[in-house]
Amino acid sequence: MIVYGKQIFFYIIQRHPKLIKRVLLSKKIAPKLLQKVKRLNIPIETIDNKKAQALSRGGNHQGFLLEIEEFRFTPFKDIKQESFLVVLYGVTDVGNIGSIVRSAYALGADGLVLSGIKSMQMAGVIRKSSGAALDLPIALKSNIFDLIKELHDCATTIYCAHMDGEDVRALSFCHKRAIILGSEGEGINKKVLKRCDQRIKIEMKRDFDSLNVAAAAAIFIDRMRDE
């Protein structure tokens, strides 16, 4: 798996060096930084910009690329007992997922679950989350109904983000809780909504359609986290 960009490059070198298989540089770096990288005893390869562009698929690599181990999802059974989970149902946009992972990690959620999809290319999520995807447990549970049943079996209260819900600011939340957020295009279908315990929303101050899912997720997570 290739990840790129200066910020994620140094984040992984500092916090997850054991994941690195190869360092790829298409520009000279400061001697002190180079020595720091060399001390990891990881192969360093100098490449030209054409190859860097190909490996980053035209992304803004800034001359810094890493080949790292393939991402391993956390088994759902290992996190379903946690106190606070964020569930993304049918959300496929890498940028949104990365932003939500970043918010979930920073604001104290115990894990995140991708549902309603069968796979996800995680290199982009890692980059868009600024590395938080390597520190927050992330599970893939494609069947949302199985997910809901298993969470209920764990005595977890399930909240769904929906425009007809109650204002999140006016509520107190159960200790074991999960929030399900749907994609901006499809939302959460009626069958899923019926299986949730409560619908919640963000009350708008002005007459405006809605926030995007990443912005909404950050607000929900902040309101629902432990004090």
C-alpha positions, 0 to 999 in steps of 0.5 A: 500500500502506498501513502504519500504527502509530507504530513502522513509521511512523518506521522507514520515514521514517528508513530508506526515505523513497524508498518513501513516496508519502503521509503520513497523520496523524489526530492532531497530532504534536510540532512537531520530528517534523512538521518532520522529516517536512516536510523529506522533501518528501512530501505530508502529509494530515490525515485524521479517525479514521474514515478512518484506521480504514478505511485501517487496516482497524480496526488500531491505527494510533495516528494514523500511516499511510503510503502506500508503494510496493507491495512487490517480491519479490526474484527467487529467482534473485538469492538462491538462491546465498546462504549461509543461507536460511530457507524457509517452506513453506505458512506463511500467518499474517501475524503468524508470517511477520513475526516470522520475518522479523524474527528472520531479519534480526536473526540474520543470515540472507541471505534468506527464501523463501515457498513453497507459496503463490501470493501474500502480502499484504505490508503486514501482514508489513512491519508485523509485522516492524517494518520488517525485511521492507524490509531482508531479501531476500524471494522468492516461489517457489510450487513447493517442488520446483523450489525444492529442485532449484535449491538443490541445483543451487547445492550448498546443503544443505537441512535440514527442521524435523521432530519426528523429526529430530536435535537442532539443538544437536548438529549442525554445519552446512554453509556453504551451507544452507537451513532449511525450516519448515512451517505449524503445521497442515500441517507438511512433507509426506512428498514434500518431506521425502524431498527434504531432506538432513537433518531437524532438531528442537528437543529439548524439556526438558519433555514439551510438544507444540511451539513455534509456528513463529515461536519455533521459527524463531528458535531454528533460525536462531540455532543455524544462523547463522555464528559 
